[in-house]
Amino acid sequence: MPIDVNLSQFAGPEQRYCPGGVYEFVKNDDGQDRLQINAQNCLHCKTCDIKDPGRNIVWVTPEDGGGPNYPNL
């Protein structure tokens, strides 16, 4: 669905609305587009769950419900 709908109809909005750059459309070796997810960049902001036009991204609370751990803050 990300390729067929989000990329073809909306020009891949997940590449732009995610402040952490988690979602990125890249080309396979055969030239086909695919959605690459860079989970390590996630800021846990839930923007993807709110702004995805197809509602195909379901955000869940990270780290067993406790949220992100920022020990230096």
C-alpha positions as CSV (number, residue, x, y, z in Angstrom):
1,M,0.0,0.0,0.0
2,P,2.8,2.6,0.6
3,I,4.0,2.2,-2.9
4,D,0.6,1.8,-4.7
5,V,-1.2,4.5,-2.8
6,N,1.1,6.8,-0.8
7,L,3.9,7.1,-3.4
8,S,1.8,7.0,-6.6
9,Q,-1.1,9.2,-5.4
10,F,0.5,11.5,-2.7
11,A,4.2,11.5,-3.7
12,G,5.2,9.6,-0.5
13,P,4.3,12.0,2.3
14,E,5.9,9.8,4.9
15,Q,9.3,11.0,3.6
16,R,8.4,14.6,4.6
17,Y,6.2,14.4,7.7
18,C,8.5,12.3,9.8
19,P,10.9,14.6,11.7
20,G,13.3,11.7,12.3
21,G,13.6,10.6,8.7
22,V,12.3,7.1,9.5
23,Y,10.6,6.5,6.2
24,E,12.4,6.7,2.9
25,F,11.6,5.5,-0.6
26,V,14.5,3.9,-2.3
27,K,15.0,2.0,-5.5
28,N,15.8,-1.8,-5.6
29,D,18.4,-3.1,-7.9
30,D,15.7,-3.8,-10.5
31,G,14.5,-0.1,-10.4
32,Q,11.3,-0.8,-8.4
33,D,10.5,1.6,-5.5
34,R,10.4,0.2,-2.0
35,L,9.8,1.8,1.4
36,Q,12.8,1.6,3.7
37,I,12.1,2.0,7.4
38,N,15.0,3.4,9.5
39,A,13.6,2.6,12.9
40,Q,16.7,3.7,14.7
41,N,15.9,7.3,13.8
42,C,12.4,7.2,15.4
43,L,11.8,10.1,17.8
44,H,8.6,8.4,19.2
45,C,6.5,11.5,18.3
46,K,3.5,9.6,16.8
47,T,3.4,11.9,13.7
48,C,3.3,8.8,11.4
49,D,0.2,7.4,13.1
50,I,-1.6,10.8,12.8
51,K,-0.6,11.9,9.3
52,D,-0.5,8.7,7.2
53,P,-3.2,9.1,4.6
54,G,-3.9,5.4,4.3
55,R,-3.7,4.7,8.0
56,N,-1.4,1.8,7.4
57,I,1.1,2.9,10.1
58,V,0.1,1.9,13.6
59,W,2.3,3.5,16.2
60,V,2.7,1.7,19.5
61,T,4.3,2.8,22.7
62,P,8.0,1.9,22.7
63,E,10.0,0.2,25.4
64,D,7.2,-1.8,27.1
65,G,4.9,1.2,27.7
66,G,7.4,3.3,29.6
67,G,8.3,5.5,26.6
68,P,11.8,6.4,25.6
69,N,14.5,6.5,28.2
70,Y,16.6,9.7,28.2
71,P,19.1,9.2,31.0
72,N,20.9,12.5,30.5
73,L,17.9,14.8,30.7
